[in-house]
Amino acid sequence: MKRFAALFTALDQTTKTTLKVDALASYFAEAPEHDKLWTIALLSGRRPKRTVIATRLREWAADRAGLPLWLFEECYPIVGDLAETIALILPDAARDTDQTLTHWIDEIRALAGLEDDEKRARILDIWDQLPKTERFVFNKLITGGFRMGVSQKLMTRALSRATGIDEPDLAHRLMGDWHPDTTSFESLILTHDPEADLSKPYPFYLAYQLDGGPETLETPPADWAAERKWDGIRGQLILRGANHYLWSRGEELMTDRFPELARLIDHVPPGTVIDGEVLAWRDERPLPFNALQKRIGRKTVPKKLLTEAPVILYAYDLLEWQGTDIRARPFAERRDLLEQIAKSVPDAMPMRVSPLVRFDDWEQLAEARDASRDHASEGIMLKRRDSPYRDGRKKGDWWKWKVDPLTIDAVMIYAQQGHGRRANLFTDFTFAVWDGDALVPFTKAYSGLTDAEFRKITAWVRKNTLERYGPVRQVRPEHVFEIAFEGIQESPRHKSGVALRFPRMSRWRQDKPLSEANTLADLKDMLAAYG
Amino acid sequence: MADPLLSFTDRGIYCARGDFYIDPWRPVDRALITHGHADHSRPGMGRYLATDAAAPVMRHRLGDIAIDTVRYGETRDVGGVEVSFHPAGHVPGSAQIRVAHRGEVWVVSGDYKVSPDGLSEPFEPVACHAFITECTFGLPVFKWAPEADVRADLNAWWRKNAADGKTSIIGAYALGKAQRLLTSVDPDIGPILTHGAVENTNAVMRAQGISLPDTIRVTPDTDLKSIKGALVVATPSALGTPWARRFGRSSTAFASGWMALRGVRRRRAADRGFVISDHADWDGLNTAIRETGAERIFVTHGYTSIFRRWLEDQGYDAAIVETEYEGESLDRDEPEDAA
């Protein structure tokens, strides 16, 4: 695993994409075949099944290091990574064994079904033969949380350089439901025929944020189509043969989570692939995101939930038509074909086509965008009428023009140290609004400040702590921050009675005195208007 | 019970019997100073007392101060209380301060490091009843590699960059860490350049007889094109600025104990992080505390609540005291680091 650990270190030590691609490409040129396949699997989110629960690993590591478990538990959030915490506290290895990545993954999988005592003995033995980085990598594999700071896009680029196969073609080969056990580098990458696999999705095309408004686009309004941007789950519905498959953007198969979509088989012909948004839907309107949230993460859906939060596919693009990949055709043409297909889908079926927003000039579009919240939408999507359906996040043809967030000015009252990347800074804060003379906490926020601002507030927190509650410090109410958020909902679980969606610190209002922070009444007004 | 020999006030650690403070953070008449870092050695004190090796840097930083100096191990009477300074191994001249009165002994350790670094006077354990300790790295995840390994890594990095035609730029505190790096690297690899703030401290140390390799101060006139494969020792705040971009193709690194954590390493976005600290690691703290033979331990800065609980588990009478010491901060600059 030294070669893989060296790759890991090389990727970890740089933020430059060219160096990352270089490191990966040379790895793909040198590593054993099956290690390459596992590396691709790991970098695309496929990992060996967990065979040991994390609690046991923590106990064994603490025990091996001669430390009480509570101390391990205190270290873990500060380090921010279980695999790393274990690697750091263990005594140095006595031996140094070099085996392939595949060997260690096989070792991990061989633990399945063993008794805890036997697992413990094997893992302690493995820890004792791996030097630091390899031990960390091994822990990453066994805890199942492998991320190496490399996007699938970069990995595909490196693989393309090592194999000479085009990137889009490779991206498609790597999609879908494959596993290192059931394929080889040869058949997946070198000779693979994507058409052979009926469930295989296309790579999703992702939009860029339009920061400067549509006036900054290089072509006139007539070149663009607009839709509303929906706050649901991006999904790709595949109808091929007699089956249907629903894929998430993270390439997770979600078919069973949304069983209502199965009814579409009777109305949409096989050989069709639709891109759209899965939305909780009632009375011809999207339900708030938290209705959909109840459906996420549930592998099987109880009947009650199916009636409480029924979903539809809000379709906006057609990628395959009559069994043919039509991604290269212009958006306008794909959209026409999509509408044709939708015509034969009855209203009672869980599918709609996301309507186009008509506009003649950017001003009209800006007005439509201002009305986004009335449509339970997050803003406007702009798509160039003559553009192909690309893969990954590519600038130029699709833009998201999100509505400005809601904001409220709030007082910081609690602070907590961050972990992982931000271990020695105070980064996690609780904010409050006035209710008479009292400050009522209503949200936490972790992001939005610059590194310099986090450093400044960290120094301030250290000197202005009133009380400590474990890791949490109550601080002197003094600083006002503008909190930006995307939505507000009633929540009986919170003291303030509201819950925010995506709260973050948008500005440090050093110009505002404490007394001018917003009130609970202001928050309730926002709930009435936007909740 | 009589009042304790040392107490903790909003100005700093105070000895009422001798009427003096140790490393105070607000102006007082009489201050005993453990070492020259800005969070321990502050301006505005009436009189200062420090080791003769710490005094030159303090004068350099604080200007015209009334300072009296002592040798390590030398005993002084301050207001009827016996005080002496003992090597802390943190930076050159750094000391633990021993305070004794009628058989009761307290030691204020300031910042310290147990393993020798080849530059600072090596740490010496001092027996006491009560020990006031930092715990900047008071978690068992912090374990420093042997000095020889760190030096080998550092030199390998520099050598490889030089071979690739890159400049090696490393960020380190101007006082202590920078000079420790200078004495750790192999000067045969290439020329060593320094940031002005580092070079100012170098000059102070050379003048007091500390031997450092030859260095070249970077000025706006320095002809960087003619200097190949150099190591640049800079202040942490200089990294990523136009000043650092002058060197063209380069590899950047930080030297800090925090570099032991991958998350912190990644946040700093340097090419390399070398785990080099002037503070004791987990084993160092535990060894130091054990060797004092003290029963009462006060923890001042760092992971205080966790470390206190650990000490209690080990049978010590341990308490946390709030201070304004900052330990090894990646995000704070020494006053002249920005210069």
Contacts between the chains, C-beta under 8 A, distances in Angstrom:
chain1	res1	chain2	res2	distance
A	12	B	262	7.0
A	12	B	265	7.9
A	12	B	266	7.4
A	13	B	271	5.9
A	13	B	272	6.1
A	14	B	271	6.0
A	15	B	269	5.2
A	65	B	140	6.6
A	67	B	140	5.6
A	68	B	313	6.5
A	70	B	309	7.6
A	71	B	140	6.5
A	71	B	306	7.1
A	71	B	310	6.1
A	74	B	139	7.4
A	74	B	303	8.0
A	74	B	306	4.7
A	75	B	139	5.2
A	75	B	140	6.5
A	75	B	141	5.1
A	78	B	139	6.5
A	78	B	141	7.5
A	78	B	261	7.9
A	78	B	303	7.5
A	79	B	141	5.6
A	79	B	261	5.9
A	79	B	263	7.2
A	80	B	261	7.8
A	80	B	263	5.0
A	81	B	262	6.8
A	81	B	263	7.0
A	84	B	261	7.6
A	84	B	262	5.7
A	85	B	141	6.3
A	88	B	140	7.8
A	88	B	141	4.0
A	88	B	142	7.9
A	88	B	143	7.3
A	88	B	260	7.1
A	89	B	140	5.0
A	89	B	141	5.8
A	149	B	266	7.7
A	419	B	263	7.0
A	420	B	262	8.0
A	420	B	263	3.5
A	421	B	263	4.1
A	421	B	264	6.8
A	421	B	266	5.5
A	421	B	267	4.1
A	422	B	263	7.1
A	422	B	267	6.3
A	423	B	258	7.6
A	423	B	261	5.5
A	423	B	263	5.6
A	423	B	264	5.5
A	424	B	258	6.2
A	424	B	264	6.7
A	424	B	329	7.3
A	424	B	330	6.6
A	424	B	331	7.5
A	425	B	331	6.9
A	451	B	267	7.6
A	451	B	331	8.0
A	455	B	331	4.1
A	455	B	332	7.7
A	458	B	331	6.9
A	459	B	332	7.3
A	462	B	324	7.9
A	462	B	326	7.8
A	463	B	324	6.9
A	465	B	322	7.9
A	468	B	305	7.1
A	470	B	305	7.6
